[in-house]
Structures are given as C-alpha cells and as structure tokens.
Amino acid sequence: MATYQEIAGYYPLREAIASHVSITRGVHCQAEQVIIVPGAQTALDMAARLLLNPGDLAWMENPGYLGAQRALLNAGAQLAPIPVTSEGINVEIGQKRYPQGRLAYVTPSHQFPSGTTMHLSQRIELLQKELGGHRSAASPSRFTSYGLASAES
C-alpha cells in the first residue's frame, strides 16, 4: 500500500486490454505497450504531443471535434481544415491543399458531429497517403515498424 501505482495504469487491466485487442482487432501488443488514461481528451493530448513537433501541419476534419482541435493546437500544430462529405474526410482536397500535412485526425466509424461513416475507398486513399514524408500511422508498415495501431476500425 505504501508504494506508488504503475504510472501506465493497473497492470492486470493492461494485460486484459492487450489480449482483447489481439483477439478482436488483430493488434498484437504487450501489456507494457498499453497506457490507461482517464479519458479521451487525455489520450488525444498525449498522442498529439508525442506525434507532432511545434509547427507541424495536421489535417483536421471540418467540421470536427473541438476537443481534438484543442489537443492539436496545444501541441503546437497548425490546423489544416479538410471538408467532410457524405463519404468522410475529403482526402483528395487534403492532398491538393495541404500536401505537407504530417498527421490526419479522422473519425472514420462515426464522424463527429455529422455521424458520417467514412467510405472504404476514402479509408484506403487516406492510408495510402504519405503524410509529411511518412506513411500513415495506420498503414501496415507503420504497425510493424513502430507498433502503432488505431483503436478505431
């Protein structure tokens, strides 16, 4: 009782999450790679600070989640508003207007605030896009190289 708790969260819970995402999402990770945070906003803030350098350009759905905008801005990002259509974020417009984008914030399963589901062709186009000279975080090569994965399918 007199010791500090694990900073990344309760270890048995992290083990259960690693096992669950392996079975349900095909994401293979260890409990040591799982971090428990108190909420989505903390996770967005942490991800933005880890993945961006001040001044980096971040694609942002327009309209989009204000909490994500705040997290990206707090990390020093410059926002690149990309319109959302009935098929999700318009990747073609993003590539034309902001080819130097480093990161893309998208909500493909249930876009906020419209509720649109990103069409498969848009998802594939986004995954194939090179952002800031790097492949998308959700591309298979990035999974293997960095162990990053999307929690949303």
N, C-alpha and C positions, 0 to 999 in steps of 0.2 A: 504493500500500500504506500510505502514511503518513496517509491521510485516514480519517475516520470513515465507517462504513457508513450507509446510509439508515436512519433510525430506524423507518420503517414496514415495512422488510424489503427483500429483494432485488428491485429494480425489474423485471427480466425475469420473475420469478415472479409479481409482482403483475399485470403485463400479461397473462400467460397465464391467471391466475385470472379477471380481468375478462372476457377473451374467452370462457372456458369457461362462466361463469355466464350470460353473454349468450345463448349458444347453447343451453345445457341447461336453464336456469331462467327465461329471459326477463327477467333482471335486467340493466338497462343501466347500466353504471358505467364509470368510467375507472380506470386503474391507481392514480392519485392518491387514489382513494377506498377502496382496498384496504389493509388493515393485516395484516401477518403477525405472529402471536403464537405463543409457544412451546407453547401447549396450550389446551384447552377452558376450564380454570379461569381462566386469564388473560383469555380472551375474555369469560367471564361476569362477572368482576370489573370489567373495563373498561366493559362495557355497563351494568352496574348503576350504576356511579359517574357515567356520562355521562347516563343517562336518569332518574335519581332524585335527589330532594333529601332530606336527612335528614328523617325523619318521614313520608315518603310511604308509602302503603299498597300493598303488592304482593301480588297473588294468587299463591298457590303451590300446586301440586298436592299433595294429601295422600292417600297417601304420595307423596313426591317425592325428587328428587336432593339429597342433603345438601350437595354442593358448591355448588349453586345457592342453597340456603338461606343458606350461609355468605357467598356473594358479596353477596346482597341485604342481609343483616344488617350486613355490613361497610360497605355503602354508607349505612347508617343507616335502612333501610326497616323498616317494621312489617309483619310477615308475616300474611297472611290465608289460612289453610288452607282449600282448596276440595277437597271429596271427588272422587275419581276413580272413575268407574263403568266398566262394560264398554264404554261409548261414549266414554270420555275424561273430561276435567275437566267437572264439572257447572256449566255456565255459569249456569243458572237459579238455583242455590243461591248462586253467587258474586254475582249481581246483587241477590238478596234480602238477603244478609247483609252484603255489603261493596260497596255501590254506589259508594262514593268511591274504589275501587281505581284506582291510577294506572298500573299495569303488571301484566301477567299473564305468569308464567313457565309455559310448557307444553311438553311433548314430544309433539307430535301423531303423529309417524310410528311411534314405538316408546316408549311411556311407560315411564319408569323409576320403580319397579322392576317394575311389573306386565307390561310388554310390550304393553299395550293400544294399539290404533291408534284415534285419535280419529275418530269417525264424521263424515261430511261435514256433517251437519246441525249438529253441535256446533261444527265449524270455522267454518261460516258465521255461526252465532249469536255466537261469540266475536269474529269480525271485524267484526260489526255493532255490537258493544257499544262504548259510549263509556266510556273509562277516564279518570277524573279530569278530565272535560271535554274530553278529546282522543280522537280516533279511534284505534283500534288501530294499532300500528306496522306491521302487515301489510296495512292497508287500502290500496286503490289510491290514494286521495287523499294518503295519507301518503307513498307511494312518490314521487309527483310533487313534493310539497312539500319533502320532506326528503331524498330519495334513500335512504331506509332500506329494507332488504329482509330477508326471512327466508332463512336458508341452508337451512332445512328445509322440505320441501313436505309 
